[in-house]
Amino acid sequence: MSIKVIVAGFKGRMGSTAVDMVKGDADLELAGLLDPFAPEKEIDGIPVFNKKEDLVGFDAQVWVDFTMPKVAYENTRFALENGFAPVVGTTGFTPEQISELIELSRQQKVGGLIAPNFAIGAILLMEFAAKAAKYFPDLEIIELHHDKKKDAPSGTAVKTAELIQKVRAPKKQGAPDEEETLTGARGAEFDGFRIHSVRLPGLIAHQEVIFGAEGQGLTLRHDSYDRVSFMSGVNLGIKEVVKREELVYGLEELL
């Protein structure tokens, strides 16, 4: 029996790629589409909705969300409250919001996933970076994305930093008397190390974690050259959340 899927934000680049992935998998069924500005009422027989409230009581198991940071939290709450297991690729959630959504999912006994990155290679980069940080506590994160991305730093960079923070001994990097002659030149500080965000046309999603030590250096990098790189993770997420009764943060929790 196929899993019925709603795609919110289906007009966007990630949302439209997700639609194609769902259509191409015999185990999944595209049941509904949501976009506040969509003029269509249906596309290829699939109903199109402008308001999430119109989906109350709708027959679907999973809510895939590639919308915008300002609406993703409310969308995810709505999905959980209405029995749709959310698979969310939109970033910009606060730690407090994630905690609230996890608690709500437990109450509702509905699975879900919020993933800063759905690319398997990016998940491995995070894992490798956390392992390296035990031995190389001096590091900086550089994330590079397309110029339409609204949040900075990226959710992937923040998640990477949080994983590193768990294993890295607290340490403030740089010269004690370091001074920025141009505000922001050293990037954002996180637990004593720095995160830098690059936004340029032509990029998709890229991240480096650069480690330095006496006489040596180590650079870990992942590149997504096409949005299709995220779809294996979205597919995995859809098929896993229906088996669970609690939302998780990070695709690595399902691997």
SEDOKE-145805 format. One line per field, with one value per residue (C-alpha): residue in three letters; residue number from 1; x, y, z. Coordinates in steps of 0.5 Angstrom, whole numbers, plus 500, padded with zeros to 3 digits. Example, Ala and Ser with C-alpha at 12.3 -4.5 7.8 and 13.67 -1.06 7.14 Angstrom:
aa <- [Ala | Ser]
i <- [1 | 2]
X <- [525 | 527]
Y <- [491 | 498]
Z <- [516 | 514]
***
This chain:
aa <- [Met | Ser | Ile | Lys | Val | Ile | Val | Ala | Gly | Phe | Lys | Gly | Arg | Met | Gly | Ser | Thr | Ala | Val | Asp | Met | Val | Lys | Gly | Asp | Ala | Asp | Leu | Glu | Leu | Ala | Gly | Leu | Leu | Asp | Pro | Phe | Ala | Pro | Glu | Lys | Glu | Ile | Asp | Gly | Ile | Pro | Val | Phe | Asn | Lys | Lys | Glu | Asp | Leu | Val | Gly | Phe | Asp | Ala | Gln | Val | Trp | Val | Asp | Phe | Thr | Met | Pro | Lys | Val | Ala | Tyr | Glu | Asn | Thr | Arg | Phe | Ala | Leu | Glu | Asn | Gly | Phe | Ala | Pro | Val | Val | Gly | Thr | Thr | Gly | Phe | Thr | Pro | Glu | Gln | Ile | Ser | Glu | Leu | Ile | Glu | Leu | Ser | Arg | Gln | Gln | Lys | Val | Gly | Gly | Leu | Ile | Ala | Pro | Asn | Phe | Ala | Ile | Gly | Ala | Ile | Leu | Leu | Met | Glu | Phe | Ala | Ala | Lys | Ala | Ala | Lys | Tyr | Phe | Pro | Asp | Leu | Glu | Ile | Ile | Glu | Leu | His | His | Asp | Lys | Lys | Lys | Asp | Ala | Pro | Ser | Gly | Thr | Ala | Val | Lys | Thr | Ala | Glu | Leu | Ile | Gln | Lys | Val | Arg | Ala | Pro | Lys | Lys | Gln | Gly | Ala | Pro | Asp | Glu | Glu | Glu | Thr | Leu | Thr | Gly | Ala | Arg | Gly | Ala | Glu | Phe | Asp | Gly | Phe | Arg | Ile | His | Ser | Val | Arg | Leu | Pro | Gly | Leu | Ile | Ala | His | Gln | Glu | Val | Ile | Phe | Gly | Ala | Glu | Gly | Gln | Gly | Leu | Thr | Leu | Arg | His | Asp | Ser | Tyr | Asp | Arg | Val | Ser | Phe | Met | Ser | Gly | Val | Asn | Leu | Gly | Ile | Lys | Glu | Val | Val | Lys | Arg | Glu | Glu | Leu | Val | Tyr | Gly | Leu | Glu | Glu | Leu | Leu]
i <- [1 | 2 | 3 | 4 | 5 | 6 | 7 | 8 | 9 | 10 | 11 | 12 | 13 | 14 | 15 | 16 | 17 | 18 | 19 | 20 | 21 | 22 | 23 | 24 | 25 | 26 | 27 | 28 | 29 | 30 | 31 | 32 | 33 | 34 | 35 | 36 | 37 | 38 | 39 | 40 | 41 | 42 | 43 | 44 | 45 | 46 | 47 | 48 | 49 | 50 | 51 | 52 | 53 | 54 | 55 | 56 | 57 | 58 | 59 | 60 | 61 | 62 | 63 | 64 | 65 | 66 | 67 | 68 | 69 | 70 | 71 | 72 | 73 | 74 | 75 | 76 | 77 | 78 | 79 | 80 | 81 | 82 | 83 | 84 | 85 | 86 | 87 | 88 | 89 | 90 | 91 | 92 | 93 | 94 | 95 | 96 | 97 | 98 | 99 | 100 | 101 | 102 | 103 | 104 | 105 | 106 | 107 | 108 | 109 | 110 | 111 | 112 | 113 | 114 | 115 | 116 | 117 | 118 | 119 | 120 | 121 | 122 | 123 | 124 | 125 | 126 | 127 | 128 | 129 | 130 | 131 | 132 | 133 | 134 | 135 | 136 | 137 | 138 | 139 | 140 | 141 | 142 | 143 | 144 | 145 | 146 | 147 | 148 | 149 | 150 | 151 | 152 | 153 | 154 | 155 | 156 | 157 | 158 | 159 | 160 | 161 | 162 | 163 | 164 | 165 | 166 | 167 | 168 | 169 | 170 | 171 | 172 | 173 | 174 | 175 | 176 | 177 | 178 | 179 | 180 | 181 | 182 | 183 | 184 | 185 | 186 | 187 | 188 | 189 | 190 | 191 | 192 | 193 | 194 | 195 | 196 | 197 | 198 | 199 | 200 | 201 | 202 | 203 | 204 | 205 | 206 | 207 | 208 | 209 | 210 | 211 | 212 | 213 | 214 | 215 | 216 | 217 | 218 | 219 | 220 | 221 | 222 | 223 | 224 | 225 | 226 | 227 | 228 | 229 | 230 | 231 | 232 | 233 | 234 | 235 | 236 | 237 | 238 | 239 | 240 | 241 | 242 | 243 | 244 | 245 | 246 | 247 | 248 | 249 | 250 | 251 | 252 | 253 | 254 | 255]
X <- [500 | 503 | 505 | 500 | 504 | 503 | 508 | 508 | 512 | 511 | 513 | 520 | 526 | 527 | 519 | 518 | 524 | 521 | 514 | 518 | 522 | 515 | 512 | 518 | 517 | 512 | 511 | 509 | 503 | 503 | 496 | 496 | 500 | 500 | 503 | 499 | 500 | 499 | 493 | 491 | 486 | 489 | 495 | 495 | 489 | 492 | 489 | 492 | 491 | 493 | 491 | 494 | 487 | 484 | 488 | 484 | 482 | 485 | 487 | 495 | 500 | 506 | 507 | 514 | 515 | 520 | 517 | 520 | 523 | 517 | 512 | 515 | 514 | 507 | 506 | 510 | 505 | 499 | 502 | 503 | 496 | 493 | 496 | 501 | 508 | 512 | 519 | 522 | 527 | 526 | 531 | 531 | 528 | 530 | 532 | 526 | 522 | 525 | 524 | 517 | 515 | 519 | 514 | 508 | 510 | 510 | 504 | 500 | 505 | 506 | 513 | 517 | 524 | 527 | 533 | 538 | 541 | 538 | 544 | 548 | 555 | 553 | 551 | 557 | 561 | 558 | 560 | 567 | 568 | 565 | 570 | 576 | 574 | 576 | 583 | 583 | 580 | 582 | 577 | 573 | 566 | 565 | 558 | 557 | 550 | 546 | 544 | 537 | 538 | 534 | 538 | 545 | 549 | 545 | 542 | 547 | 553 | 549 | 548 | 555 | 557 | 552 | 555 | 562 | 561 | 559 | 566 | 570 | 574 | 571 | 577 | 577 | 581 | 585 | 590 | 587 | 588 | 585 | 581 | 576 | 578 | 572 | 566 | 564 | 571 | 572 | 565 | 560 | 562 | 560 | 563 | 569 | 570 | 568 | 562 | 563 | 557 | 558 | 552 | 553 | 549 | 551 | 552 | 547 | 550 | 557 | 561 | 568 | 570 | 578 | 582 | 589 | 594 | 602 | 605 | 599 | 592 | 585 | 580 | 573 | 568 | 562 | 559 | 551 | 552 | 544 | 538 | 537 | 543 | 538 | 532 | 535 | 535 | 528 | 525 | 528 | 525 | 518 | 519 | 521 | 517 | 511 | 514 | 515 | 512 | 517 | 520 | 527 | 532 | 537 | 537 | 543 | 538 | 534 | 541]
Y <- [500 | 507 | 512 | 518 | 525 | 532 | 537 | 544 | 549 | 545 | 551 | 552 | 549 | 544 | 543 | 541 | 537 | 533 | 532 | 529 | 524 | 522 | 521 | 517 | 512 | 507 | 506 | 513 | 517 | 525 | 526 | 534 | 540 | 547 | 554 | 560 | 563 | 557 | 559 | 552 | 548 | 542 | 539 | 532 | 531 | 532 | 538 | 544 | 548 | 555 | 555 | 549 | 549 | 547 | 540 | 539 | 531 | 530 | 523 | 523 | 520 | 525 | 532 | 534 | 542 | 546 | 553 | 559 | 559 | 564 | 559 | 552 | 552 | 553 | 548 | 543 | 544 | 544 | 537 | 534 | 536 | 533 | 527 | 528 | 526 | 532 | 531 | 538 | 541 | 548 | 551 | 557 | 553 | 555 | 550 | 552 | 551 | 544 | 542 | 544 | 540 | 534 | 534 | 535 | 529 | 525 | 527 | 526 | 519 | 522 | 521 | 526 | 529 | 536 | 535 | 541 | 537 | 531 | 529 | 523 | 526 | 532 | 527 | 524 | 530 | 532 | 526 | 526 | 533 | 531 | 526 | 530 | 536 | 531 | 531 | 538 | 543 | 549 | 549 | 554 | 552 | 555 | 554 | 556 | 557 | 560 | 567 | 566 | 563 | 567 | 564 | 565 | 561 | 555 | 550 | 545 | 549 | 550 | 543 | 541 | 546 | 543 | 536 | 539 | 543 | 536 | 533 | 539 | 542 | 549 | 554 | 561 | 561 | 567 | 572 | 574 | 582 | 580 | 586 | 586 | 593 | 591 | 589 | 581 | 580 | 574 | 571 | 569 | 566 | 559 | 556 | 560 | 558 | 561 | 560 | 564 | 564 | 565 | 567 | 567 | 565 | 559 | 555 | 550 | 547 | 547 | 546 | 546 | 545 | 547 | 544 | 547 | 544 | 545 | 543 | 540 | 542 | 538 | 540 | 536 | 538 | 536 | 539 | 538 | 540 | 539 | 539 | 531 | 530 | 531 | 527 | 520 | 523 | 526 | 519 | 515 | 520 | 519 | 512 | 512 | 517 | 513 | 508 | 512 | 516 | 522 | 527 | 527 | 533 | 531 | 525 | 522 | 520 | 515 | 512]
Z <- [500 | 498 | 503 | 501 | 501 | 501 | 499 | 502 | 498 | 491 | 487 | 490 | 487 | 493 | 493 | 485 | 486 | 491 | 487 | 482 | 487 | 490 | 483 | 481 | 487 | 486 | 494 | 494 | 492 | 491 | 495 | 495 | 494 | 498 | 496 | 498 | 491 | 487 | 482 | 480 | 483 | 481 | 477 | 473 | 478 | 484 | 489 | 490 | 496 | 498 | 506 | 510 | 514 | 508 | 509 | 516 | 515 | 509 | 507 | 507 | 512 | 511 | 510 | 506 | 507 | 503 | 505 | 508 | 515 | 517 | 516 | 517 | 525 | 524 | 518 | 522 | 528 | 524 | 521 | 527 | 530 | 524 | 524 | 518 | 519 | 517 | 513 | 514 | 510 | 511 | 516 | 521 | 527 | 534 | 539 | 543 | 537 | 536 | 543 | 543 | 536 | 539 | 545 | 541 | 537 | 543 | 545 | 538 | 537 | 530 | 527 | 524 | 521 | 521 | 517 | 516 | 510 | 506 | 503 | 505 | 504 | 508 | 514 | 513 | 513 | 520 | 523 | 520 | 523 | 530 | 530 | 528 | 533 | 539 | 536 | 532 | 537 | 532 | 527 | 522 | 518 | 512 | 508 | 501 | 498 | 493 | 493 | 494 | 501 | 506 | 513 | 515 | 517 | 514 | 518 | 516 | 519 | 525 | 526 | 525 | 530 | 535 | 534 | 534 | 541 | 544 | 543 | 543 | 549 | 550 | 547 | 544 | 538 | 535 | 538 | 545 | 542 | 536 | 533 | 527 | 523 | 519 | 523 | 521 | 518 | 523 | 522 | 527 | 533 | 536 | 542 | 541 | 534 | 527 | 522 | 515 | 510 | 503 | 498 | 491 | 484 | 481 | 488 | 491 | 497 | 500 | 506 | 509 | 516 | 516 | 522 | 524 | 529 | 529 | 523 | 520 | 517 | 515 | 511 | 510 | 504 | 502 | 495 | 493 | 485 | 484 | 488 | 486 | 491 | 497 | 494 | 497 | 504 | 503 | 500 | 506 | 511 | 508 | 509 | 516 | 519 | 518 | 522 | 528 | 534 | 535 | 531 | 530 | 529 | 523 | 518 | 522 | 527 | 522 | 519]
***
